Amino acid sequence: MKLLSRKTITAATAIAVLGGLSIAAAPTQAASPVASGKAAHADLTPGDLAKLPLTDRHLTKRERENLAIVLRDYHVAEGKSLDVDTFVNSFAEDGVFNDMVAGQAYRGAALGAVLPYMANLFPNVHRDLKRITVNGDVISIELSIQGTFEGPLQSPAGTVKPTGAKVDVPTADFWYLHDGKVEKFNCFVGYSKMYSDMGVDFDWASAVNKH
């Protein structure tokens, strides 16, 4: 595959609007109440919590309710259970999803464009939750975004055709909630690893020789 320039990769990152949720999907570790297909619980049981990679299982009722909202959002972002309305409605009226690495922010109706984009690129996209920390209205998650590159990637240099390659992308998500709504969702995605897995590499020679 022809290598894209560093400038092209940077531009491609900006248009690859997803980063976690980049978004995506029912976490394998968090498959209890949400990934089972049930409606999101208003609360999580001790049994539910026992199945999650939590740093502390002694959560208050409010913390459990916040966590249930976040787990539901991961589930409805998965390709096989995509539910854009549920995801968008989980945000406050002025809520925002920030793709911190690409430098993109999505609010209101624009939130609805995030999920279909990722599902088209990686139809089987899902998130493997590694570590969950709940602190009041803030939920911090270390995870890996996984999927198969089966949809075309549009870039300034043209269309990168799907190869069927598997991606396994290190990611960190930070959710900020208030009164049962997501006020801010900051996602940090390892785009360099994602593009490398897809067969798109940085053209370092071009960057070195441009002056």
Phi and psi restraints in degrees (value plus and minus 20) as a CYANA .aco file:
   2 LYS   PHI     -85.1   -45.1
   2 LYS   PSI     110.8   150.8
   3 LEU   PHI     -95.2   -55.2
   3 LEU   PSI     119.6   159.6
   4 LEU   PHI    -109.2   -69.2
   4 LEU   PSI     131.4   171.4
   5 SER   PHI     -90.6   -50.6
   5 SER   PSI     143.5   183.5
   6 ARG   PHI     -79.9   -39.9
   6 ARG   PSI     -60.1   -20.1
   7 LYS   PHI     -82.1   -42.1
   7 LYS   PSI     -61.4   -21.4
   8 THR   PHI     -84.9   -44.9
   8 THR   PSI     -62.9   -22.9
   9 ILE   PHI     -81.6   -41.6
   9 ILE   PSI     -62.1   -22.1
  10 THR   PHI     -82.2   -42.2
  10 THR   PSI     -63.2   -23.2
  11 ALA   PHI     -86.2   -46.2
  11 ALA   PSI     -58.3   -18.3
  12 ALA   PHI     -84.2   -44.2
  12 ALA   PSI     -57.9   -17.9
  13 THR   PHI     -80.5   -40.5
  13 THR   PSI     -60.4   -20.4
  14 ALA   PHI     -84.6   -44.6
  14 ALA   PSI     -52.6   -12.6
  15 ILE   PHI    -110.8   -70.8
  15 ILE   PSI     -32.5     7.5
  16 ALA   PHI    -102.2   -62.2
  16 ALA   PSI      52.5    92.5
  17 VAL   PHI     -78.7   -38.7
  17 VAL   PSI     -22.6    17.4
  18 LEU   PHI    -127.4   -87.4
  18 LEU   PSI     115.9   155.9
  19 GLY   PHI    -150.3  -110.3
  19 GLY   PSI    -149.3  -109.3
  20 GLY   PHI     -83.1   -43.1
  20 GLY   PSI      66.1   106.1
  21 LEU   PHI    -185.4  -145.4
  21 LEU   PSI     -24.1    15.9
  22 SER   PHI     -35.6     4.4
  22 SER   PSI       9.0    49.0
  23 ILE   PHI     -97.0   -57.0
  23 ILE   PSI     131.4   171.4
  24 ALA   PHI    -186.6  -146.6
  24 ALA   PSI    -106.0   -66.0
  25 ALA   PHI    -167.1  -127.1
  25 ALA   PSI    -194.2  -154.2
  26 ALA   PHI     -82.5   -42.5
  26 ALA   PSI      94.6   134.6
  27 PRO   PHI     -87.4   -47.4
  27 PRO   PSI     119.4   159.4
  28 THR   PHI     -86.4   -46.4
  28 THR   PSI     -55.4   -15.4
  29 GLN   PHI     -93.9   -53.9
  29 GLN   PSI     -43.7    -3.7
  30 ALA   PHI    -126.8   -86.8
  30 ALA   PSI      17.3    57.3
  31 ALA   PHI    -102.7   -62.7
  31 ALA   PSI     -12.3    27.7
  32 SER   PHI     -88.5   -48.5
  32 SER   PSI    -116.0   -76.0
  33 PRO   PHI     -93.1   -53.1
  33 PRO   PSI     -49.8    -9.8
  34 VAL   PHI    -106.7   -66.7
  34 VAL   PSI     -73.6   -33.6
  35 ALA   PHI     -90.0   -50.0
  35 ALA   PSI     -30.9     9.1
  36 SER   PHI     -93.6   -53.6
  36 SER   PSI     -30.8     9.2
  37 GLY   PHI      78.8   118.8
  37 GLY   PSI     -24.6    15.4
  38 LYS   PHI     -93.9   -53.9
  38 LYS   PSI     139.5   179.5
  39 ALA   PHI     -84.7   -44.7
  39 ALA   PSI     129.7   169.7
  40 ALA   PHI     -80.1   -40.1
  40 ALA   PSI     114.3   154.3
  41 HIS   PHI     -93.2   -53.2
  41 HIS   PSI     129.6   169.6
  42 ALA   PHI     -91.0   -51.0
  42 ALA   PSI     -38.9     1.1
  43 ASP   PHI    -168.4  -128.4
  43 ASP   PSI     143.7   183.7
  44 LEU   PHI    -133.6   -93.6
  44 LEU   PSI     119.5   159.5
  45 THR   PHI    -103.8   -63.8
  45 THR   PSI     144.8   184.8
  46 PRO   PHI     -76.7   -36.7
  46 PRO   PSI     -54.8   -14.8
  47 GLY   PHI     -84.9   -44.9
  47 GLY   PSI     -60.3   -20.3
  48 ASP   PHI     -80.8   -40.8
  48 ASP   PSI     -66.9   -26.9
  49 LEU   PHI     -83.9   -43.9
  49 LEU   PSI     -54.7   -14.7
  50 ALA   PHI     -83.2   -43.2
  50 ALA   PSI     -43.7    -3.7
  51 LYS   PHI    -109.0   -69.0
  51 LYS   PSI     -23.6    16.4
  52 LEU   PHI    -123.1   -83.1
  52 LEU   PSI     128.3   168.3
  53 PRO   PHI    -100.5   -60.5
  53 PRO   PSI      42.6    82.6
  54 LEU   PHI    -102.6   -62.6
  54 LEU   PSI     124.2   164.2
  55 THR   PHI     -99.5   -59.5
  55 THR   PSI     -40.9    -0.9
  56 ASP   PHI    -171.0  -131.0
  56 ASP   PSI     101.5   141.5
  57 ARG   PHI    -112.0   -72.0
  57 ARG   PSI     -22.9    17.1
  58 HIS   PHI    -109.5   -69.5
  58 HIS   PSI      58.6    98.6
  59 LEU   PHI    -122.1   -82.1
  59 LEU   PSI     129.4   169.4
  60 THR   PHI     -95.6   -55.6
  60 THR   PSI     149.0   189.0
  61 LYS   PHI     -79.7   -39.7
  61 LYS   PSI     -63.4   -23.4
  62 ARG   PHI     -82.8   -42.8
  62 ARG   PSI     -60.6   -20.6
  63 GLU   PHI     -84.7   -44.7
  63 GLU   PSI     -59.6   -19.6
  64 ARG   PHI     -85.8   -45.8
  64 ARG   PSI     -59.6   -19.6
  65 GLU   PHI     -85.9   -45.9
  65 GLU   PSI     -60.9   -20.9
  66 ASN   PHI     -81.4   -41.4
  66 ASN   PSI     -64.1   -24.1
  67 LEU   PHI     -83.6   -43.6
  67 LEU   PSI     -58.7   -18.7
  68 ALA   PHI     -80.6   -40.6
  68 ALA   PSI     -58.3   -18.3
  69 ILE   PHI     -84.5   -44.5
  69 ILE   PSI     -64.4   -24.4
  70 VAL   PHI     -85.5   -45.5
  70 VAL   PSI     -63.4   -23.4
  71 LEU   PHI     -83.1   -43.1
  71 LEU   PSI     -57.6   -17.6
  72 ARG   PHI     -83.4   -43.4
  72 ARG   PSI     -60.3   -20.3
  73 ASP   PHI     -83.7   -43.7
  73 ASP   PSI     -58.0   -18.0
  74 TYR   PHI     -83.2   -43.2
  74 TYR   PSI     -62.5   -22.5
  75 HIS   PHI     -84.0   -44.0
  75 HIS   PSI     -66.5   -26.5
  76 VAL   PHI     -95.6   -55.6
  76 VAL   PSI     -26.8    13.2
  77 ALA   PHI    -111.4   -71.4
  77 ALA   PSI     -26.1    13.9
  78 GLU   PHI     -95.4   -55.4
  78 GLU   PSI     124.0   164.0
  79 GLY   PHI     -73.1   -33.1
  79 GLY   PSI     -63.7   -23.7
  80 LYS   PHI     -99.8   -59.8
  80 LYS   PSI     -30.5     9.5
  81 SER   PHI    -153.7  -113.7
  81 SER   PSI      14.1    54.1
  82 LEU   PHI     -79.6   -39.6
  82 LEU   PSI     108.8   148.8
  83 ASP   PHI    -164.8  -124.8
  83 ASP   PSI      67.9   107.9
  84 VAL   PHI     -82.1   -42.1
  84 VAL   PSI     -62.7   -22.7
  85 ASP   PHI     -80.4   -40.4
  85 ASP   PSI     -64.2   -24.2
  86 THR   PHI     -82.9   -42.9
  86 THR   PSI     -61.2   -21.2
  87 PHE   PHI     -83.7   -43.7
  87 PHE   PSI     -70.4   -30.4
  88 VAL   PHI     -81.3   -41.3
  88 VAL   PSI     -61.7   -21.7
  89 ASN   PHI     -90.9   -50.9
  89 ASN   PSI     -32.4     7.6
  90 SER   PHI     -97.1   -57.1
  90 SER   PSI     -33.7     6.3
  91 PHE   PHI    -109.2   -69.2
  91 PHE   PSI     128.2   168.2
  92 ALA   PHI     -85.2   -45.2
  92 ALA   PSI     144.6   184.6
  93 GLU   PHI     -75.2   -35.2
  93 GLU   PSI     -57.0   -17.0
  94 ASP   PHI    -126.6   -86.6
  94 ASP   PSI       0.7    40.7
  95 GLY   PHI     -86.8   -46.8
  95 GLY   PSI     135.6   175.6
  96 VAL   PHI    -160.7  -120.7
  96 VAL   PSI     121.2   161.2
  97 PHE   PHI    -127.0   -87.0
  97 PHE   PSI     100.4   140.4
  98 ASN   PHI    -128.6   -88.6
  98 ASN   PSI      96.6   136.6
  99 ASP   PHI    -104.9   -64.9
  99 ASP   PSI      76.3   116.3
 100 MET   PHI     -87.6   -47.6
 100 MET   PSI     -54.3   -14.3
 101 VAL   PHI     -95.2   -55.2
 101 VAL   PSI     -62.6   -22.6
 102 ALA   PHI     -99.5   -59.5
 102 ALA   PSI     -34.5     5.5
 103 GLY   PHI      53.2    93.2
 103 GLY   PSI      14.4    54.4
 104 GLN   PHI    -136.3   -96.3
 104 GLN   PSI     124.2   164.2
 105 ALA   PHI    -146.4  -106.4
 105 ALA   PSI     118.9   158.9
 106 TYR   PHI    -146.7  -106.7
 106 TYR   PSI     109.0   149.0
 107 ARG   PHI    -154.3  -114.3
 107 ARG   PSI     138.9   178.9
 108 GLY   PHI      33.8    73.8
 108 GLY   PSI    -152.4  -112.4
 109 ALA   PHI     -81.5   -41.5
 109 ALA   PSI     -47.3    -7.3
 110 ALA   PHI     -83.9   -43.9
 110 ALA   PSI     -43.9    -3.9
 111 LEU   PHI     -80.3   -40.3
 111 LEU   PSI     -50.6   -10.6
 112 GLY   PHI     -90.9   -50.9
 112 GLY   PSI     -33.7     6.3
 113 ALA   PHI    -106.9   -66.9
 113 ALA   PSI     -35.8     4.2
 114 VAL   PHI     -89.2   -49.2
 114 VAL   PSI     -70.0   -30.0
 115 LEU   PHI     -84.9   -44.9
 115 LEU   PSI     -69.1   -29.1
 116 PRO   PHI     -80.0   -40.0
 116 PRO   PSI     -54.2   -14.2
 117 TYR   PHI     -79.9   -39.9
 117 TYR   PSI     -70.2   -30.2
 118 MET   PHI     -88.2   -48.2
 118 MET   PSI     -58.5   -18.5
 119 ALA   PHI     -85.1   -45.1
 119 ALA   PSI     -50.9   -10.9
 120 ASN   PHI     -91.6   -51.6
 120 ASN   PSI     -58.4   -18.4
 121 LEU   PHI     -92.9   -52.9
 121 LEU   PSI     -66.7   -26.7
 122 PHE   PHI    -147.8  -107.8
 122 PHE   PSI      65.7   105.7
 123 PRO   PHI     -75.7   -35.7
 123 PRO   PSI     -49.1    -9.1
 124 ASN   PHI    -122.7   -82.7
 124 ASN   PSI       3.6    43.6
 125 VAL   PHI     -76.9   -36.9
 125 VAL   PSI     119.2   159.2
 126 HIS   PHI    -173.4  -133.4
 126 HIS   PSI     146.8   186.8
 127 ARG   PHI    -138.8   -98.8
 127 ARG   PSI     111.3   151.3
 128 ASP   PHI    -120.1   -80.1
 128 ASP   PSI      86.2   126.2
 129 LEU   PHI     -97.3   -57.3
 129 LEU   PSI     105.6   145.6
 130 LYS   PHI    -118.4   -78.4
 130 LYS   PSI     -57.8   -17.8
 131 ARG   PHI    -176.7  -136.7
 131 ARG   PSI     106.5   146.5
 132 ILE   PHI    -141.4  -101.4
 132 ILE   PSI     107.1   147.1
 133 THR   PHI    -141.3  -101.3
 133 THR   PSI     104.1   144.1
 134 VAL   PHI    -132.5   -92.5
 134 VAL   PSI     104.8   144.8
 135 ASN   PHI    -155.9  -115.9
 135 ASN   PSI      68.5   108.5
 136 GLY   PHI      46.9    86.9
 136 GLY   PSI    -137.6   -97.6
 137 ASP   PHI    -115.1   -75.1
 137 ASP   PSI      -8.0    32.0
 138 VAL   PHI    -139.2   -99.2
 138 VAL   PSI     108.4   148.4
 139 ILE   PHI    -142.6  -102.6
 139 ILE   PSI     103.1   143.1
 140 SER   PHI    -133.9   -93.9
 140 SER   PSI     112.1   152.1
 141 ILE   PHI    -155.2  -115.2
 141 ILE   PSI     108.5   148.5
 142 GLU   PHI    -115.1   -75.1
 142 GLU   PSI     110.0   150.0
 143 LEU   PHI    -170.8  -130.8
 143 LEU   PSI     155.9   195.9
 144 SER   PHI    -149.9  -109.9
 144 SER   PSI     106.5   146.5
 145 ILE   PHI    -109.1   -69.1
 145 ILE   PSI     102.8   142.8
 146 GLN   PHI    -144.8  -104.8
 146 GLN   PSI     130.5   170.5
 147 GLY   PHI     154.1   194.1
 147 GLY   PSI    -196.7  -156.7
 148 THR   PHI    -139.0   -99.0
 148 THR   PSI     109.0   149.0
 149 PHE   PHI     -93.6   -53.6
 149 PHE   PSI      72.5   112.5
 150 GLU   PHI    -141.0  -101.0
 150 GLU   PSI     -19.6    20.4
 151 GLY   PHI    -142.5  -102.5
 151 GLY   PSI     131.4   171.4
 152 PRO   PHI     -87.5   -47.5
 152 PRO   PSI     125.4   165.4
 153 LEU   PHI    -126.9   -86.9
 153 LEU   PSI      97.8   137.8
 154 GLN   PHI    -102.9   -62.9
 154 GLN   PSI     108.3   148.3
 155 SER   PHI    -153.2  -113.2
 155 SER   PSI     143.9   183.9
 156 PRO   PHI     -79.9   -39.9
 156 PRO   PSI     -41.4    -1.4
 157 ALA   PHI    -110.9   -70.9
 157 ALA   PSI     -23.6    16.4
 158 GLY   PHI     108.5   148.5
 158 GLY   PSI    -188.2  -148.2
 159 THR   PHI    -112.9   -72.9
 159 THR   PSI     105.5   145.5
 160 VAL   PHI    -108.8   -68.8
 160 VAL   PSI      95.6   135.6
 161 LYS   PHI     -94.8   -54.8
 161 LYS   PSI     124.6   164.6
 162 PRO   PHI     -84.8   -44.8
 162 PRO   PSI     126.7   166.7
 163 THR   PHI    -139.1   -99.1
 163 THR   PSI     -28.5    11.5
 164 GLY   PHI      59.7    99.7
 164 GLY   PSI      -9.9    30.1
 165 ALA   PHI     -90.4   -50.4
 165 ALA   PSI     128.0   168.0
 166 LYS   PHI    -108.7   -68.7
 166 LYS   PSI     118.0   158.0
 167 VAL   PHI    -135.6   -95.6
 167 VAL   PSI     126.0   166.0
 168 ASP   PHI    -163.3  -123.3
 168 ASP   PSI      77.2   117.2
 169 VAL   PHI    -131.2   -91.2
 169 VAL   PSI      98.4   138.4
 170 PRO   PHI     -84.9   -44.9
 170 PRO   PSI     115.2   155.2
 171 THR   PHI    -165.8  -125.8
 171 THR   PSI     132.3   172.3
 172 ALA   PHI    -151.3  -111.3
 172 ALA   PSI     109.0   149.0
 173 ASP   PHI    -138.0   -98.0
 173 ASP   PSI     120.8   160.8
 174 PHE   PHI    -150.8  -110.8
 174 PHE   PSI      95.3   135.3
 175 TRP   PHI    -126.2   -86.2
 175 TRP   PSI     114.0   154.0
 176 TYR   PHI    -142.1  -102.1
 176 TYR   PSI      97.6   137.6
 177 LEU   PHI    -138.3   -98.3
 177 LEU   PSI     140.1   180.1
 178 HIS   PHI    -175.1  -135.1
 178 HIS   PSI     107.1   147.1
 179 ASP   PHI      32.8    72.8
 179 ASP   PSI      21.5    61.5
 180 GLY   PHI      58.7    98.7
 180 GLY   PSI      -7.9    32.1
 181 LYS   PHI    -148.0  -108.0
 181 LYS   PSI     129.4   169.4
 182 VAL   PHI    -101.7   -61.7
 182 VAL   PSI      97.6   137.6
 183 GLU   PHI    -108.9   -68.9
 183 GLU   PSI     -54.2   -14.2
 184 LYS   PHI    -173.9  -133.9
 184 LYS   PSI     115.6   155.6
 185 PHE   PHI    -148.3  -108.3
 185 PHE   PSI      89.0   129.0
 186 ASN   PHI    -122.1   -82.1
 186 ASN   PSI     102.9   142.9
 187 CYS   PHI    -139.5   -99.5
 187 CYS   PSI     109.1   149.1
 188 PHE   PHI    -135.8   -95.8
 188 PHE   PSI      89.9   129.9
 189 VAL   PHI    -129.1   -89.1
 189 VAL   PSI     119.3   159.3
 190 GLY   PHI     -99.7   -59.7
 190 GLY   PSI      55.0    95.0
 191 TYR   PHI     -80.8   -40.8
 191 TYR   PSI     -55.9   -15.9
 192 SER   PHI     -79.1   -39.1
 192 SER   PSI     -63.7   -23.7
 193 LYS   PHI     -87.3   -47.3
 193 LYS   PSI     -59.8   -19.8
 194 MET   PHI     -81.3   -41.3
 194 MET   PSI     -68.6   -28.6
 195 TYR   PHI     -86.4   -46.4
 195 TYR   PSI     -56.7   -16.7
 196 SER   PHI     -81.5   -41.5
 196 SER   PSI     -64.0   -24.0
 197 ASP   PHI     -81.9   -41.9
 197 ASP   PSI     -52.7   -12.7
 198 MET   PHI     -99.7   -59.7
 198 MET   PSI     -28.5    11.5
 199 GLY   PHI      74.0   114.0
 199 GLY   PSI      -7.2    32.8
 200 VAL   PHI    -127.9   -87.9
 200 VAL   PSI      99.7   139.7
 201 ASP   PHI    -139.0   -99.0
 201 ASP   PSI     135.7   175.7
 202 PHE   PHI     -88.2   -48.2
 202 PHE   PSI     117.0   157.0
 203 ASP   PHI    -113.7   -73.7
 203 ASP   PSI      63.9   103.9
 204 TRP   PHI     -86.1   -46.1
 204 TRP   PSI     -53.1   -13.1
 205 ALA   PHI     -81.1   -41.1
 205 ALA   PSI     -59.5   -19.5
 206 SER   PHI     -83.4   -43.4
 206 SER   PSI     -60.2   -20.2
 207 ALA   PHI     -87.8   -47.8
 207 ALA   PSI     -58.3   -18.3
 208 VAL   PHI     -89.8   -49.8
 208 VAL   PSI     -56.8   -16.8
 209 ASN   PHI    -115.9   -75.9
 209 ASN   PSI     -12.1    27.9
 210 LYS   PHI     -97.0   -57.0
 210 LYS   PSI     -34.0     6.0
